Amino acid sequence: QPTHPAAHTVAARAPPGSPPRGRRRRGSRRAGGRADWMWLEEVRGRERGELRARRFEAAARSRRAASLALSNRKEFATPHHGAVNSLQVDLTEGRYLLTGASDGSAAVFDVWNATEHEAGFIAKHRHILLVDKQHQNGHKFAISAAVWYPVDTGLFVTASFDQYVKVWDTNSTQVVMDFKMPGKVFTAAMSPIATTHMLIATGSADVQVRLCDIASGAFTHTLSGHRDGIMSLEWSASSEWVLMSGGCDGAIRFWDIRRAGCFRVLDQSQSQLGRRPPLLKSTTENVCSLSPIIIDVLIFHLKQDHIDTLGPSTSTRSSAQKRTGNSKNSPKLRKGQNLTHGHMQQRLHPGLSSSQNHATSHYGAVTGLRTTKDGMYLLSSGSDSRLRLWDIDSGCNTLVNFEAMRLQTGKPLQLAVTEDPSLVFVPCMASIKAYNLWSGTTFRTFRGHYELVNCCYYSEQNQELYTGSNDRQILVWSPSTPAFTEMEDGEKRHGLSAADEDNWSD
């Protein structure tokens, strides 16, 4: 396997009119020293009890995520003979990395325990499980998505262009059940917080989202609304019943799987400026007094949605007849129509007007979706080479202007977000760009792959970034060790530091 040159590790963004190379190195060294000094101050503040534990942990995680670099201590020996399309670390232990590739193979790696060590310190990880075309139940064509069963590493799911979604037993490497789809399967997803259902949401070249039930081994129902194939799916991080889908028609639809029809279509023209403002102290103090009003408003809107969906109630019809005078001469509503603002309107989907139903989020296919961990924001990427940040509560485009990027247009992309969330990682052709989630500026560009990058996954527990590419390689990006830690290690090798020396120890 080709070794990656040191020059390809990380390339930071250089602003126009930057100083000469040598001077920039001195500046970056000074910045690194300043960062280490600030980190030491935070450690001392925590030791003195001036910094709370959660705030110190958040600062440490943010600092480590900001210092990611191509790892020179960990390496994956990939068994794939095609492009790596999907990556996911299990949600229970954070230990096993599941990968899916274009050669129809899926593999599992142990990211904690290395198989062997090269040159004494490079940990090499080989696959501990592999299913490929030679397997009696293997996929015949490319695997587009590979996901873990959320609550146990005993099962995982693969979706393929051979129109099958298969559920595998990890211990026996056998297919437990499979589902036949009407077209190429582009994506599959399972809810990470579900406690009452075991549904696999699948998106294919067909216009419908299909839900497969592992418990029964059958399809539960389909979600209709898209006018073209579905390339990306994402479950809500705050509700196990809410599913988001992105289609080749440029639309992002929100579904409540307990009812028919989508309840929201994101519109890029509906916007709000920036992130949601934080709650004020006076607001939090008066939440109890305001909550009844909010509940009344919600009940009112729910009643309005109910009326728009099922037609006017008996009392509404009687009052309308009294206003018009003669009920016999009043025009009757045909089935499938609603009385809205005095004119007839065809009801396409419950709770949605015709203009809302045809709203678009991107000028092209929606190739990727990712929610933040708190469930408040949604990131979407499109074949128009745009990245957009949406407020899930209001459904508005936050108008964060992410700097110029060039994205693949013909296949789904897997985005990654840090736990904060402060950074979003986006596969941009042969590199990965890390953007500041709130300002849209390019924080760093990661270069190491030789061909197009398809997927990336940020492990919160290991605080590492894993990326897969058409060059069949899986690269690991780990936090760099702070300079003061290296100094402490050197002092330990040469004995105690001067501050720890005493006059009575041997």
Residue, then its C-alpha position, 0 to 999 in steps of 0.5 A: q500500500p502506498t505511504h502517504p507523504a508528510a506534506h499531505t497531512v494537513a494544509a491550513r488555510a492561508p489568507p491572501g497576502s500571507p507572509p513568506r513561508g519561513r515567517r509563517r512557520r515562526g508565526s504558527r510556532r508562536a500560535g502553537g506555543r500560545a495555545d499550549w500556554m492557554w491549555l496549561e492555564e485551563v489545566r491549572g484552573r481545573e486543579r484549583g477548582e476555578l473551572r467546572a468539570r463539564r466546561f473543562e471537558a468541553a474545552a478539551r474536546s474542542r481543542r483535540a478536535a481542532s488539532l486533528a492530523l493524519s495519524n502516524r501511529k495508527e493505520f488500517a490495512t483495508p481488504h476492499h478492492g473498490a471505493v470505500n462508500s460508508l463508515q460507522v463506529d458502533l454506538t454502544e462501545g465506540r470500538y468497532l468500525l464498520t465499512g462498506a465498499s464498491d466491490g460489494s464487501a463489508a468489513v469490521f475493524d477493532v479500533w482499540n486493539a491493533t493486530e500488529h505493530e510495524a517499526g515498533f510503534i505504528a499500530k496496524h489494524r486488520h479486519i476482524l470480519l469480512v463479507d464479500k462477493q465470495h460469501q454465499n449471501g454476499h452482495k453482487f454489486a456495490i455497497s452504498a451504506a453499512v450501519w450498525y444496529p444501534v443498541d447491539t454490535g451483534l447485528f449490522v445492516t448493508a444496502s447495495f446497488d443490487q436492490y437488496v438490504k440485508v441484516w447480518d449476524t456479526n458472530s456467524t457472518q450470516v444473513v438474518m433477513d433481507f429486503k428486496m427493493p424496487g431499485k438501486v438502494f442509495t442509503a439506509a439509516m436506523s434511529p440511534i434513540a429508538t426504543t419502541h421500533m426496529l425500523i430501517a429507513t431506506g432510500s432508493a432510485d424509487v421515489q418512495v421511502r420504505l421502512c423495513d421492520i427487523a422484528s417482523g421481517a417485512f415492510t411496514h409502510t412507504l412514505s410518498g412525496h418525493r418526485d425523484g430518487i432518494m439519496s440521503l436519510e437521517w433520523s432525528a436526534s430528539s424524536e424516534w418518530v421523525l425522519m428526514s429525507g433528501g431527494c434528487d428533486g432537491a427537496i428535504r422532507f420531514w416525516d412523522i412515521r406514525r402518520a401519512g404524508c410529510f409535515r414539512v418541506l424545507d424551503q431555501s427562501q425561508s430564512q433566519l439570520g444565524r443561529r438561534p439566540p440563547l435563552l435569557k435569564s428572565t425568559t427561563e424564569n418566566v417559562c412556567s408562566l408562558s407555557p400555558i399560552i404556548i400550549d394554547v397556541l399549539i392547540f390552535h394550530l393543531k386544530q387548524d391543521h386538523i380542519d385543513t386535513l379533514g375538511p371543516s367541522t359541523s359547527t364550522r359548516s353551520s356557521a358558514q351556512k348562516r353567513t351565506g344565507n341559503s345552504k342549498n345554494s352554496p357550492k359543495l366541496r368535492k372530495g380531496q379539496n379544502l376551502t382556503h382563503g375563499h377559493m378551492q385548493q387541491r390537497l396534495h399532502p396533509g398540512l401542506s399547501s401546493s407551494q410548500n409541497h414544491a419547495t426546494s432546499h438545493y438546486g440539484a440533488v440532496t447528497g448528504l444530511r447530518t443532524t447535530k447531536d443536540g437535534m437542533y440543527l440539520l446540515s445538508s449538502g447538494s449537487d449544487s456544491r452548497l452546504r446549508l445549515w437549517d434550524i430544525d425547530s423553525g425549518c428556516n435556512t440560517l444563511v450561514n455562508f460556507e466558503a467555496m467548495r466543490l462536491q461530488t454530484g453523482k453519489p451520496l456523501q457522508l458528512a460528520v460533525t463534532e460533538d460541540p458542535s463547532l466543526v463540520f467535516v465535508p468530503c470535497m473531491a480528494s480532500i476533507k474540509a473542516y468548516n466552522l459551523w456558525s461562521g462558515t469559514t474554512f478551519r482546515t483542509f485535510r489532504g491525504h487521499y489520492e482520489l475522491v473522498n466519499c465518506c467521513y465519520y467522527s468518533e466522539q469517544n475516540q476523538e478521531l476522524y475516519t475517512g474513506s475514498n475511491d483510492r480504497q484507503i481508510l485514513v485515521w486523523s488523530p489529535s496531535t499531542p500538545a507540546f507540553t505533554e511531549m516535554e513531560d514525557g521527555e522529562k520522565r525519560h530523563g528522570l524527575s523535573a526540577a520542580d519535582e525533585d527533593n532532598w530526601s528521596d533516593 
